Amino acid sequence: MKIEKISDKIMYNDESLTKKIIYKEDKILNFVLNFRPGQGVPPHNHEQSDLLIHVLCGDGEMTVDGNLNKITQGDVIHCKGVEVFSIKNTGNDDMSLFVVLAPNPSAVYSIGI
């Protein structure tokens, strides 16, 4: 068993978003993404890995397959691996996301699925 504190993974950087790994196993990759206002991730997908996001704090926008969605603290989002998504902190406060990818994308590619 391993216990991690999410509060230890919430760290912001004025230059770029931060990604703080919590668990990195073959079956799962888990991390916290931290965004200052205006920061985001460009459109991409994770092909064979489902994505789960829990908005820990803040609010912003998430576009999935061209559809714009407002996201805010407490929201939980599920995207299938083939869905193309982007995220941007459009609020005035910092935003943190608890992210789970399953299976871990690096494990998928290493075994050739």
DSSP file (Angstrom, degrees, kcal/mol; ACC not computed):
  #  RESIDUE AA STRUCTURE BP1 BP2  ACC     N-H-->O    O-->H-N    N-H-->O    O-->H-N    TCO  KAPPA ALPHA  PHI   PSI    X-CA   Y-CA   Z-CA
    1    1 A M              0   0    0      0, 0.0     2,-0.4     0, 0.0     0, 0.0   0.000 360.0 360.0 360.0 148.1    0.0    0.0    0.0
    2    2 A K        -     0   0    0      2,-0.0     2,-0.5     0, 0.0     0, 0.0  -0.999 360.0-161.2-139.1 135.2    1.1    3.5   -0.7
    3    3 A I        -     0   0    0     -2,-0.4     2,-0.3     2,-0.0     0, 0.0  -0.971  10.6-178.8-119.1 130.3   -0.5    6.8    0.6
    4    4 A E        -     0   0    0     -2,-0.5     2,-0.6    19,-0.0     3,-0.1  -0.917  24.3-129.3-122.8 151.6    0.1   10.1   -1.1
    5    5 A K    >   -     0   0    0     -2,-0.3     3,-1.2     1,-0.1     4,-0.4  -0.905   6.6-154.5-102.7 119.8   -1.2   13.6   -0.1
    6    6 A I  G >  S+     0   0    0     -2,-0.6     3,-2.2     1,-0.3     4,-0.5   0.870  94.0  65.9 -59.3 -36.4   -2.8   15.5   -3.0
    7    7 A S  G >  S+     0   0    0      1,-0.3     3,-0.7     2,-0.2    -1,-0.3   0.795  94.8  58.6 -58.5 -27.3   -2.0   18.7   -1.2
    8    8 A D  G <  S+     0   0    0     -3,-1.2    -1,-0.3     1,-0.2    -2,-0.2   0.656 104.3  52.5 -73.4 -14.8    1.7   17.9   -1.7
    9    9 A K  G <  S+     0   0    0     -3,-2.2     2,-1.1    -4,-0.4    -1,-0.2   0.435  81.7  98.4-101.3  -2.1    1.1   17.8   -5.5
   10   10 A I    <   +     0   0    0     -3,-0.7     2,-0.4    -4,-0.5    -1,-0.1  -0.753  47.5 141.5 -93.3  98.7   -0.6   21.2   -5.8
   11   11 A M        -     0   0    0     -2,-1.1     2,-0.3     7,-0.1     7,-0.2  -0.997  33.4-153.3-140.6 129.5    2.3   23.5   -7.0
   12   12 A Y        -     0   0    0     -2,-0.4     2,-0.4     5,-0.1     5,-0.1  -0.736   5.2-163.8-108.8 154.2    1.9   26.3   -9.5
   13   13 A N        -     0   0    0      3,-0.4    23,-0.3    -2,-0.3     3,-0.1  -0.999  18.1-145.2-136.4 130.1    4.5   27.9  -11.9
   14   14 A D  S    S+     0   0    0     -2,-0.4     3,-0.1     1,-0.2    -1,-0.1   0.757  99.3  52.9 -66.3 -23.8    4.0   31.2  -13.6
   15   15 A E  S    S-     0   0    0      1,-0.2     2,-0.3    -3,-0.0    -1,-0.2   0.854 123.1 -16.2 -83.1 -36.7    5.9   30.0  -16.7
   16   16 A S  S    S-     0   0    0     -3,-0.1    -3,-0.4    23,-0.1    -1,-0.2  -0.983  77.9 -77.5-160.9 165.5    3.9   26.8  -17.4
   17   17 A L        -     0   0    0     -2,-0.3     2,-0.4    23,-0.2    18,-0.2  -0.224  46.0-131.2 -61.6 159.6    1.5   24.3  -16.0
   18   18 A T  E     -A   34   0A   0     16,-2.0    16,-2.5    -7,-0.2     2,-0.5  -0.928  12.7-160.3-117.3 146.2    2.9   21.7  -13.6
   19   19 A K  E     -A   33   0A   0     -2,-0.4     2,-0.6    14,-0.2    14,-0.2  -0.983   8.0-171.6-125.0 116.8    2.3   17.9  -13.6
   20   20 A K  E     -A   32   0A   0     12,-2.5    12,-2.1    -2,-0.5     2,-0.1  -0.933  18.2-137.2-116.7 110.9    3.0   16.1  -10.4
   21   21 A I  E     +A   31   0A   0     -2,-0.6    10,-0.3    10,-0.2     3,-0.1  -0.389  26.1 171.9 -67.6 136.2    2.9   12.3  -10.6
   22   22 A I  E    S+     0   0A   0      8,-3.3     2,-0.4     1,-0.4     9,-0.2   0.761  71.4   6.6-105.4 -58.8    1.2   10.4   -7.8
   23   23 A Y  E     -A   30   0A   0      7,-1.3     7,-3.1     2,-0.0    -1,-0.4  -0.992  56.5-177.9-129.9 136.5    1.1    6.8   -9.1
   24   24 A K  E     +A   29   0A   0     -2,-0.4     2,-0.2     5,-0.2     5,-0.2  -0.848  27.4 141.6-135.3  97.0    2.8    5.4  -12.2
   25   25 A E        -     0   0    0      3,-3.1    82,-0.2    -2,-0.4    79,-0.2  -0.737  63.5 -99.1-126.4 173.1    2.1    1.7  -12.7
   26   26 A D  S    S+     0   0    0     -2,-0.2    78,-1.1     1,-0.2    81,-0.2   0.904 122.6  38.9 -61.8 -41.2    1.4   -0.5  -15.8
   27   27 A K  S    S+     0   0    0     76,-0.2     2,-0.3     1,-0.2    -1,-0.2   0.659 124.8  24.3 -86.3 -15.7   -2.4   -0.4  -15.2
   28   28 A I        -     0   0    0     75,-0.2    -3,-3.1    74,-0.2     2,-0.4  -0.999  49.4-164.1-153.9 144.2   -2.7    3.2  -14.2
   29   29 A L  E     -AB  24 101A   0     72,-2.4    72,-3.1    -2,-0.3     2,-0.4  -1.000  20.5-179.5-126.3 129.3   -1.1    6.6  -14.4
   30   30 A N  E     +AB  23 100A   0     -7,-3.1    -8,-3.3    -2,-0.4    -7,-1.3  -0.995  11.2 145.5-135.4 133.2   -2.3    9.2  -11.9
   31   31 A F  E     -AB  21  99A   0     68,-2.2    68,-3.3    -2,-0.4     2,-0.5  -0.960  41.3-114.3-156.0 169.6   -1.1   12.8  -11.5
   32   32 A V  E     -AB  20  98A   0    -12,-2.1   -12,-2.5    -2,-0.3     2,-0.5  -0.964  22.3-155.7-112.9 130.0   -2.2   16.3  -10.6
   33   33 A L  E     -AB  19  97A   0     64,-2.4    64,-2.8    -2,-0.5     2,-0.5  -0.904   9.8-162.8-102.8 133.6   -2.2   19.1  -13.2
   34   34 A N  E     -AB  18  96A   0    -16,-2.5   -16,-2.0    -2,-0.5     2,-0.4  -0.975   6.9-173.2-123.3 126.9   -1.9   22.6  -11.9
   35   35 A F  E     - B   0  95A   0     60,-3.4    60,-2.7    -2,-0.5     3,-0.1  -0.964  16.7-149.1-124.1 131.7   -2.7   25.7  -14.0
   36   36 A R    >   -     0   0    0     -2,-0.4     3,-2.2   -23,-0.3    53,-0.3  -0.543  58.5 -68.1 -78.8 161.3   -2.3   29.4  -13.4
   37   37 A P  T 3  S+     0   0    0      0, 0.0    53,-0.2     0, 0.0    -1,-0.2  -0.284 126.4  20.5 -52.6 134.3   -5.0   31.5  -15.2
   38   38 A G  T 3  S+     0   0    0     51,-2.9     2,-0.1     1,-0.3    52,-0.1   0.160  97.1 117.3  91.3 -17.6   -4.6   31.4  -18.9
   39   39 A Q    <   +     0   0    0     -3,-2.2    50,-2.9    49,-0.1    -1,-0.3  -0.474  34.6 142.1 -82.1 155.5   -2.5   28.1  -18.9
   40   40 A G  E     -E   88   0B   0     48,-0.2    48,-0.2    -2,-0.1   -23,-0.2  -0.961  46.3 -96.1-168.5-175.7   -3.8   25.0  -20.6
   41   41 A V  E     -E   87   0B   0     46,-2.5    46,-1.5    -2,-0.3     3,-0.1  -0.966  39.5-119.6-120.2 139.8   -3.0   21.9  -22.6
   42   42 A P  E     -     0   0B   0      0, 0.0    43,-0.1     0, 0.0    45,-0.1  -0.213  48.3 -68.9 -73.5 167.0   -3.5   21.7  -26.4
   43   43 A P  E    S+     0   0B   0      0, 0.0     2,-0.3     0, 0.0    43,-0.2  -0.317  75.4 129.7 -58.2 131.9   -5.9   19.3  -28.2
   44   44 A H  E     -E   85   0B   0     41,-2.0    41,-3.0    -3,-0.1     2,-0.3  -0.960  38.0-141.4-165.5 174.7   -4.8   15.7  -28.0
   45   45 A N        -     0   0    0     -2,-0.3    37,-0.1    39,-0.2    39,-0.1  -0.854  17.8-133.0-138.2 177.9   -6.0   12.2  -27.1
   46   46 A H    >   -     0   0    0     35,-1.3     3,-1.9    37,-0.3     2,-0.7   0.050  31.0-154.0-123.3  23.7   -4.7    9.1  -25.3
   47   47 A E  T 3  S+     0   0    0     34,-1.1    -1,-0.2     1,-0.3    36,-0.1  -0.126  82.1  16.3  44.5 -85.7   -5.9    6.6  -27.9
   48   48 A Q  T 3  S+     0   0    0     -2,-0.7     2,-0.5    33,-0.2    -1,-0.3   0.237 111.1  85.3-104.3  14.2   -6.3    3.4  -25.9
   49   49 A S  S <  S-     0   0    0     -3,-1.9    -3,-0.2    32,-0.1     2,-0.1  -0.965  71.2-135.0-119.6 123.7   -6.3    4.9  -22.4
   50   50 A D  E     -C  102   0A   0     52,-2.4    52,-2.0    -2,-0.5     2,-0.5  -0.441  20.2-140.9 -70.7 149.8   -9.5    6.3  -20.8
   51   51 A L  E     -CD 101  79A   0     28,-2.9    28,-2.7    50,-0.2     2,-0.4  -0.956  16.9-174.9-118.2 128.0   -9.1    9.6  -19.0
   52   52 A L  E     -CD 100  78A   0     48,-2.6    48,-2.7    -2,-0.5     2,-0.4  -0.989   6.7-174.3-120.2 132.7  -10.8   10.6  -15.7
   53   53 A I  E     -CD  99  77A   0     24,-2.6    24,-2.9    -2,-0.4     2,-0.5  -0.993  11.1-169.1-129.2 132.3  -10.5   14.1  -14.4
   54   54 A H  E     -CD  98  76A   0     44,-2.4    44,-2.9    -2,-0.4     2,-0.8  -0.987  23.7-135.4-116.7 120.6  -11.7   15.5  -11.0
   55   55 A V  E     -C   97   0A   0     20,-2.7    19,-3.0    -2,-0.5    42,-0.2  -0.659  23.4-178.1 -77.7 109.8  -11.5   19.3  -10.8
   56   56 A L  E     -     0   0A   0     40,-2.1     2,-0.3    -2,-0.8    -1,-0.2   0.899  64.1 -14.2 -76.7 -42.7  -10.0   19.9   -7.4
   57   57 A C  E    S+C   96   0A   0     39,-1.4    39,-1.8    16,-0.1    -1,-0.3  -0.986 104.5  27.9-158.1 156.0  -10.2   23.7   -7.5
   58   58 A G        -     0   0    0     -2,-0.3    15,-1.1    37,-0.2     2,-0.3  -0.296  67.2-107.0  88.2-173.8  -10.7   26.5   -9.9
   59   59 A D  E     +F   72   0B   0     34,-0.3    32,-1.1    13,-0.2    31,-0.3  -0.984  41.0 134.9-153.5 161.5  -12.6   26.5  -13.1
   60   60 A G  E     -F   71   0B   0     11,-2.6    11,-2.5    -2,-0.3     2,-0.4  -0.850  46.7 -66.2-172.9-153.6  -12.0   26.6  -16.8
   61   61 A E  E     -FG  70  88B   0     27,-2.8    27,-2.5    -2,-0.3     2,-0.4  -0.970  27.8-169.0-129.0 142.4  -13.0   25.2  -20.2
   62   62 A M  E     -FG  69  87B   0      7,-2.9     7,-1.7    -2,-0.4     2,-0.5  -0.987   8.5-158.2-130.8 121.8  -12.6   21.7  -21.6
   63   63 A T  E     -FG  68  86B   0     23,-1.9    23,-1.8    -2,-0.4     2,-0.5  -0.880   9.7-174.2-100.5 128.3  -13.2   21.1  -25.3
   64   64 A V  E >  S-FG  67  85B   0      3,-2.4     3,-2.1    -2,-0.5    21,-0.2  -0.980  72.3 -21.6-126.3 119.1  -13.9   17.4  -26.2
   65   65 A D  T 3  S-     0   0    0     19,-3.5    -1,-0.1    -2,-0.5    20,-0.1   0.873 130.1 -48.4  47.8  43.0  -14.3   16.5  -29.9
   66   66 A G  T 3  S+     0   0    0     18,-0.3     2,-0.6     1,-0.2    -1,-0.3   0.359 112.1 120.4  85.6  -4.8  -15.0   20.2  -30.7
   67   67 A N  E <   -F   64   0B   0     -3,-2.1    -3,-2.4     2,-0.0     2,-0.3  -0.843  57.1-139.4 -98.9 121.7  -17.6   20.7  -28.0
   68   68 A L  E     -F   63   0B   0     -2,-0.6     2,-0.4    -5,-0.2    -5,-0.2  -0.630  23.2-177.5 -82.1 131.3  -16.8   23.4  -25.4
   69   69 A N  E     -F   62   0B   0     -7,-1.7    -7,-2.9    -2,-0.3     2,-0.4  -0.992  24.3-132.3-130.2 136.1  -17.7   22.6  -21.8
   70   70 A K  E     -F   61   0B   0     -2,-0.4     2,-0.4    -9,-0.2    -9,-0.2  -0.717  27.5-165.7 -80.1 135.5  -17.3   24.7  -18.7
   71   71 A I  E     +F   60   0B   0    -11,-2.5   -11,-2.6    -2,-0.4     2,-0.3  -0.957  10.9 171.2-124.6 146.5  -15.7   22.8  -15.8
   72   72 A T  E >   -F   59   0B   0     -2,-0.4     3,-2.5   -13,-0.2   -17,-0.3  -0.938  44.5 -53.5-148.6 167.1  -15.5   23.8  -12.2
   73   73 A Q  T 3  S+     0   0    0    -15,-1.1   -17,-0.2    -2,-0.3     3,-0.1  -0.107 121.7  22.9 -46.1 131.1  -14.6   22.5   -8.8
   74   74 A G  T 3  S+     0   0    0    -19,-3.0    -1,-0.3     1,-0.3   -18,-0.1   0.156  88.8 130.9  96.0 -17.5  -16.2   19.2   -8.0
   75   75 A D    <   -     0   0    0     -3,-2.5   -20,-2.7   -20,-0.1     2,-0.4  -0.403  41.4-158.1 -68.5 145.1  -16.8   18.2  -11.6
   76   76 A V  E     -D   54   0A   0    -22,-0.2     2,-0.4    -3,-0.1   -22,-0.2  -0.997  10.5-168.0-124.4 126.9  -15.7   14.7  -12.7
   77   77 A I  E     -D   53   0A   0    -24,-2.9   -24,-2.6    -2,-0.4     2,-0.5  -0.926   8.7-164.2-120.2 137.7  -15.1   14.1  -16.4
   78   78 A H  E     -D   52   0A   0     -2,-0.4     2,-0.4   -26,-0.2   -26,-0.2  -0.989   9.5-179.1-121.1 125.8  -14.6   10.8  -18.3
   79   79 A C  E     -D   51   0A   0    -28,-2.7   -28,-2.9    -2,-0.5     2,-0.1  -0.981  25.3-128.0-121.3 135.7  -13.2   10.8  -21.8
   80   80 A K    >   -     0   0    0     -2,-0.4     3,-1.8   -30,-0.2   -34,-0.2  -0.489  34.6-106.1 -73.9 154.0  -12.7    7.7  -23.9
   81   81 A G  T 3  S+     0   0    0      1,-0.3   -35,-1.3   -35,-0.2   -34,-1.1   0.766 116.9  54.4 -55.4 -31.6   -9.2    7.4  -25.3
   82   82 A V  T 3  S+     0   0    0    -36,-0.2    -1,-0.3   -37,-0.1     2,-0.2   0.655  84.3 102.8 -80.2 -14.6  -10.1    8.3  -28.9
   83   83 A E    <   -     0   0    0     -3,-1.8     2,-0.5   -36,-0.1   -37,-0.3  -0.510  69.9-135.6 -73.1 133.3  -11.8   11.6  -27.9
   84   84 A V        +     0   0    0     -2,-0.2   -19,-3.5   -39,-0.1   -18,-0.3  -0.772  33.7 173.3 -90.6 127.3   -9.7   14.7  -28.6
   85   85 A F  E     -EG  44  64B   0    -41,-3.0   -41,-2.0    -2,-0.5     2,-0.3  -0.923  21.1-171.1-135.3 157.6   -9.7   17.1  -25.7
   86   86 A S  E     - G   0  63B   0    -23,-1.8   -23,-1.9    -2,-0.3     2,-0.4  -0.964  10.6-155.2-140.7 157.4   -8.0   20.4  -24.6
   87   87 A I  E     +EG  41  62B   0    -46,-1.5   -46,-2.5    -2,-0.3     2,-0.3  -0.993  11.3 177.3-136.5 140.4   -8.2   22.2  -21.2
   88   88 A K  E     -EG  40  61B   0    -27,-2.5   -27,-2.8    -2,-0.4     2,-1.0  -0.988  31.5-128.6-145.1 136.0   -7.7   25.8  -20.3
   89   89 A N        +     0   0    0    -50,-2.9   -51,-2.9    -2,-0.3   -29,-0.2  -0.736  34.7 167.0 -79.3 105.7   -7.9   27.7  -17.0
   90   90 A T        +     0   0    0     -2,-1.0   -30,-0.2   -31,-0.3    -1,-0.2   0.343  46.1  93.4-101.9   3.9  -10.2   30.5  -18.0
   91   91 A G  S    S-     0   0    0    -32,-1.1   -53,-0.2     2,-0.2     4,-0.1  -0.193  83.9-115.0 -87.5-177.0  -10.9   31.6  -14.5
   92   92 A N  S    S+     0   0    0    -55,-0.1     2,-0.2     2,-0.1    -1,-0.1   0.537  94.0  61.3 -94.2 -10.2   -9.2   34.2  -12.3
   93   93 A D  S    S-     0   0    0    -34,-0.1   -34,-0.3     1,-0.1    -2,-0.2  -0.702  96.7 -83.3-114.5 165.3   -7.9   31.7   -9.8
   94   94 A D        -     0   0    0     -2,-0.2     2,-0.4   -36,-0.1   -58,-0.2  -0.298  42.2-149.3 -62.8 152.2   -5.5   28.8  -10.0
   95   95 A M  E     -B   35   0A   0    -60,-2.7   -60,-3.4   -37,-0.2     2,-0.4  -0.991  11.4-170.2-129.0 135.1   -7.0   25.4  -11.2
   96   96 A S  E     -BC  34  57A   0    -39,-1.8   -40,-2.1    -2,-0.4   -39,-1.4  -0.985   3.6-163.7-126.8 138.7   -5.9   21.9  -10.2
   97   97 A L  E     -BC  33  55A   0    -64,-2.8   -64,-2.4    -2,-0.4     2,-0.7  -0.974  15.6-144.2-124.0 133.1   -7.0   18.6  -11.7
   98   98 A F  E     -BC  32  54A   0    -44,-2.9   -44,-2.4    -2,-0.4     2,-0.4  -0.875  32.2-165.9 -91.8 116.3   -6.7   15.1  -10.3
   99   99 A V  E     -BC  31  53A   0    -68,-3.3   -68,-2.2    -2,-0.7     2,-0.4  -0.881  17.1-173.9-117.5 136.5   -6.1   13.0  -13.4
  100  100 A V  E     -BC  30  52A   0    -48,-2.7   -48,-2.6    -2,-0.4     2,-0.5  -0.998   1.9-171.6-126.8 128.9   -6.2    9.2  -14.0
  101  101 A L  E     -BC  29  51A   0    -72,-3.1   -72,-2.4    -2,-0.4   -50,-0.2  -0.987  19.2-141.2-117.1 126.3   -5.2    7.5  -17.2
  102  102 A A  E    S+ C   0  50A   0    -52,-2.0   -52,-2.4    -2,-0.5   -74,-0.2  -0.983  83.0  22.1-140.8 127.4   -6.0    3.8  -17.5
  103  103 A P  S    S-     0   0    0      0, 0.0   -75,-0.2     0, 0.0   -76,-0.2   0.661 104.8-106.4 -70.8 166.6   -4.2    1.9  -18.7
  104  104 A N    >>  -     0   0    0    -78,-1.1     4,-1.8   -79,-0.2     3,-0.9  -0.417  27.1-136.4 -56.3 121.2   -1.0    3.8  -18.4
  105  105 A P  H 3> S+     0   0    0      0, 0.0     4,-2.0     0, 0.0     5,-0.2   0.850 102.4  54.8 -54.7 -38.0   -0.3    5.1  -21.9
  106  106 A S  H 3> S+     0   0    0      1,-0.2     4,-1.5     2,-0.2     5,-0.1   0.849 108.0  50.0 -66.6 -31.6    3.4    4.2  -21.7
  107  107 A A  H <> S+     0   0    0     -3,-0.9     4,-1.4   -82,-0.2    -1,-0.2   0.879 107.3  54.7 -70.8 -37.8    2.6    0.6  -20.7
  108  108 A V  H  <>S+     0   0    0     -4,-1.8     5,-2.0     1,-0.2     4,-0.5   0.932 112.3  42.6 -60.1 -46.9    0.2    0.3  -23.7
  109  109 A Y  H  <5S+     0   0    0     -4,-2.0     3,-0.4     1,-0.2    -1,-0.2   0.821 109.2  57.8 -71.8 -30.7    2.8    1.3  -26.2
  110  110 A S  H  <5S+     0   0    0     -4,-1.5    -1,-0.2     1,-0.2    -2,-0.2   0.785 112.2  40.5 -73.1 -24.9    5.5   -0.8  -24.6
  111  111 A I  T  <5S-     0   0    0     -4,-1.4    -1,-0.2    -3,-0.3    -2,-0.2   0.430 112.8-118.8-101.9   1.0    3.5   -4.0  -25.0
  112  112 A G  T   5       0   0    0     -4,-0.5    -3,-0.2    -3,-0.4    -4,-0.1   0.798 360.0 360.0  75.6  30.7    2.3   -3.0  -28.5
  113  113 A I      <       0   0    0     -5,-2.0    -4,-0.1    -6,-0.2    -1,-0.1   0.499 360.0 360.0 -73.1 360.0   -1.5   -2.9  -27.9
